[in-house]
């Protein structure tokens, strides 16, 4: 089989792997779509961490897998066409794409074949070929395999711009309903702990481009009966303690030929609310207890969590826009970290006298006005003379 035909097979289901720093996915589109179907392999165009949008090839090294994860299209025992590329073939195929301008970066994962350590060795070998033999200096995201060792995690971090391992579930109990042959703490969570320990104990100069890579993970949402509280409790720990750059949420979609093929798909709207809540934890200083949950541990579906919080706390006690500090400002709907900094800077020379003045700071006043006072007045109830 030709290498590029094999690559096409290996990347067929890679839309199931959200990758890189796409913004909160829009409800109408969900995950990012391939940019081109005219070449072998699936090319996506996400934005890389702290960088521009690039063309990213997303592929497996092998679709053979010895694990039997109930939701996964690559699970052992499922009847479909498998494919494998050797590290040298994968490196050469990607470099052909890179030199032709088709793909600028690579997201490389794999099915587990021959054990997690042996599979991780092949992923690392591919990365070493790209960096050392082909002199590839572009963006590389390497997956960490379940069962990888500390030294392998460290080596992957020396070669990649991002490393990740999919936790899939928020705890051991839920993981058993998804992937009964995986160990939540020892196989999945431990590599993320190791990555943070490496960052803390060794200088960043040991990493690629003189800095350690970012880390990320992914949850399968809605297949194991987990609550939003369970998912976001772990998300808070991952962001605050292990300094993960991104936590991805993938709404469950049933796949034919798997044990969960008859289970209903999860609502994309739930996925969206989880993303919004995770961003509030990561970027806005919210804690799990701040998030508006119902008695079953679910976020409100019909309103985004920031607006839900503001309706509970700011409707009756609006914030004075000329006195609120940065942490208070970013809790106002319509105001984020960038616009909050702009407000603080502008107040050093001039006070805001009317709600429309907020447009100068990049704020949509229609969203913010129900929750603020401007120069002591509530713009939501002021009457116009015209």
N, C-alpha and C positions, 0 to 999 in steps of 0.2 A: 504494500500500500504506500502511495506517495505520502511524504511527510506532511504536505499541506492538506491532503484529504484527512489524514489522521488528526491534524490540528482542528479541523472543522468539527469532527466528532467530539473531541475533547472539550470544546468550548460551547457545545450545544445548549447546555443547561446553566451556563454561568450567569444568566440574568437572576438566578436565585441568590447570588452573592452580591449584596450591596457593597460598593467599594468607594473609598476615598471621601473627600469632604464635600459631597453634594449637600445642598441646603435641604431643609426639611422637605421631603418629597411631596409634590402636589397631589391632591386627592385624585385628580382626573388622570394622572399619568403613573402614579406609583413609583416604581423603580426606574432608573435611567434606561433609556432605550439604546440599542445598538446604533452606532452612527452609520454603519455600512454593512450591507449583506452581499457585496460584490466580490469579497475576498474570503478565503478560508479563515476561520476563526471569528470571534465576535469582538468587535471594536466598540468600546464605549467612550464617552467624552465627559467624564466627571472632572471636577476641579481637585487638584492634589492639595495636600495640607499646606496652607500659607502660600499657594502658588496659583498659576493660571489653569484654565481648562486645557486638558491634553487628550490625545487619542490613546486609549489604554486597551491593550490586548488582555483579555481575561481567559485563562485556560487552566486545565488540569495537566499534570504530568502523566497521570494514568486515571482512567475511569474504572479500573478494577479496584474493588474494595472488599476487605474481609469483615468489615463491621456491618451490622444489620439495622442501622437506624431506621425507625419505622416510617419516617416522613421522606427519606432521601431517595432521589432517582438513581443514585449510584450504589445503593445498598446491596450487600451480598445476596445472591439468590434471585435477584430480579432479572427477568429475561429481556435483555437489550444488547445492542452491539457495543462491546467494550473496545477500548483503544489505549495504546501506551506509546509514549515517546521517550527515548533515552535522553539524558541531560544534554549531550552534545547536539542531538537533532533538534531539541527544543531551542537551545541557544542559537543555533544557526538559523532556524526558521524565524525566530523573533528578530534577529539582526537583519534578515532580508526585508522584513516589514519595516524595521526602523530606518534602514538606509533608503527605502523607497518612499518614505514619508507616510506610510499607512498607519503605523503605531509608534508613539513616542515613549510609552511606558508599558510595563508588564505587571499584571496581577497573577501570581502563580500559586496554585493550590494543587491538591492531589487526593485521590482516593488512598486509603491505607492498604498497602500491599506488602506483605512480609514484615509487618510490625511498624509501629510508629517511628522508631529510631531509624530503621533502614530506609523508610520513605523520606524522613527528614534529611538523611544523608544525600539522597538524590536531589531534593530541592536545593540544598546548599551547594551541591556540585554544579547544578545549573547556574546558580547565582555566581559562583566562582568563575565559571567559564565566561559568563557575560562580562564580569568586571575585569578579570585578569587576561583572558585570551582575546576577547573581542573589544576590550577597552570601552565598554558601555558605561557611560556616566550619567545616564538618565534615571528616570523614576522606576523603582522596583519595590513591589509589595510582596513579601513572602509570608505564606501561611505557616503556622507552627502546628505540627501534627500531634494528636493525642499520644502521650507516652514519650514525647521528646525529652532528651536529657538537658541539664543545665548548660553544658558546654555547647550543645547544638543551638540552644536559644541564643547564647552569647555570640556564636559565629554568625547566625542569621542576622543579628543586630549589627554586626560589623559590615554587612554587605547590603542591607536593605534600607530604604527610606521609611518603610512601615512594616511592622510584623503584627500578626493577629492570629487568634485562635478562637473558634466559635464555641461559646459556652452553651448555646442552644436553649438552656433552661435556667431558671434562677436558683435552683438548689438541687440536691441529690434526688429528692423525692420526685420532683417533676421530670428530671432527666430520665428516670426509669421508664416513664411513659413514652419517651421519644427515642432513647438510645440506650437500651438495657445493658449493652456491653461496654459502656464508657463509665469512667470514674470521674465524678464531678470535680472533686477537690484535687486528687493526685494527678490526674491526666489533663484537666482543662483549666482549672483556676491556677494551679501551681506555676505554669509557664508565665502567666501574666505577673505573678508575684516575683518570679525570678527576673523578669525584664525590668521591673521597677528597682529591685535590689541592685542590678547591674548599673542602672543609671545613677543610683545613689552612691555606689561604692567606687566607680571607675570614672575617670575623666571622659568627657564627651569626645575628645579628640580620637578616642579608639573607635568611634562609630564612623559610618560612611559620611563623607563630606565634613568630617570633623565634628559630628554631633550624633547623639543616639537617635534611633528612629522612634517615631510615634507608635503607640500601640492601640489596638482596636479589638472589638469583639462583636458578636451578632447573637441575637435571640430569635428563636422561632416562636411566633406569637399565636396563641389560640389553639394549639394542638394538645396541650397537656393539662388544661384546666387551671393554669396559673392565673393569679390575679395581677392587676396593674400594680398593686402595692408590693407584691413579691418581686416583680421585675424592677421597679424603681428603687426599692430598698437596695438591691444589689448594684444597680446603676449608680446610686449615690456613693457607695463604697468604691466602685471602680474608678469614678471620676476623682473623688476626694483623697483616697488612700493610695490607689495604684496609678493615678494620673493618666488614665486612658484618654486618648484624644477623642475617640468616637465610640459610641455604643449604637449599633444598628438593630433595628427591629424589622423582622421579615414576617408579614402576615401569612399564616399557614395557607398553602394551596394544595389540595389533595392531588396526588400523582398516581396514575394507574399502575397497578402492579406492586403497590406497597400496602402494608397492613392498614394504613389510614386512608386508603383511597375512597372510602365511603363517608369519611368525616367531612362535615361542611367546611367550606373555606372561611377564614376569619375576615371580618370587615376591614377594608383598608382604612376606614375612619378611625378604628381603634389604633391601628399602626400610626396614623398621623398624630393622634393625641399623645401617644407614648413618646414620639419624637419631640413634640413640643414641650412635654414635661421634662424630658432629659436635657433639653437645651436650657430650660429654666434652672435646673440643678447645676449644669456645667458653667453657664455663662452669666447667670443672673443672681446667684447667691441663694436660691431657694433651697430649703431642706424638705425632706420627704413629708414632714408634718405640716408644711405650708400648703401642700398640694390638696386640692379639694377632692376628697374621695367619698364615695357613698359607703353604706354599711357592708357591702360585699367586697370592698377594696378596689372599686373601679373608678376611673376618671369619668367626668361627664362627657358624653359623646357629642352633644349638640352645641358645645361651646368650648373654645380653647381654654386650657387651664389657667393661663395668665389673666384672661378676662374674667373667668369664674372667680379667681382669688380677688380681683379688684372689685367685683360686684359685692362680695362679702365684706371687704375691709375698707374700701375707699369711697363707696357711694355716699355713705353717711358722714364720712370723715375725710374729705378731699385734701390733697396735699397742696400747699402753697408753692407754686412753681419757682418763686424767687428765693425760697428758703430751703427747700428739700435738698438733702445731700444726694450724692451719686447713688448710693444703695437704695434710697427711696425713689429716686427718679426712674430707675430701670424697672421698677414694679408697676409703673403707670402704663396701661395699654397704649401702644403707638410710640413708646420711647424705648430704645435699646441702648446698649453700651456706647455706641458711637454718638448718637444724638444726645445722650445724657452728658457726655463729656463736652459736647458743643454748647449745651445749655449752661453748664458750670463755667465754661470759659467766657461766654458772652455776658454772663451776669457780673463779671468783674468790672465791666465798664458801664453797662446799661441794664436796668431792670426791665423785665417784660411787663408791658402796660396793658396789653390786650392779647387775647388768645391767638389772633392771627400772627402775632410776632413770632410764634413758635415755628412757623414755616421757615424762618431764616436759619433755624437750627436743624432743618430737615425733618421736622415732626409734622404729621398729619393732625391738625388740631381737632378734627371731627372725632377721632378715636380717643384722644386724651381728655377732651373737655369735660366729660361727665365725672372725672375723678380728680380734678385740680381746681385750685383757686388761682386767679391771676390778679396780682395786686389787691388781694383781699376779696375779690369777687368771684362768684361761681359762673363761668361762662356758659354752662349748660342751661341756666335759667335766666340769663340776662335778656332783656327785651331790646329789640332794635328800634331805633327812631325812624327808620327808613322803610 
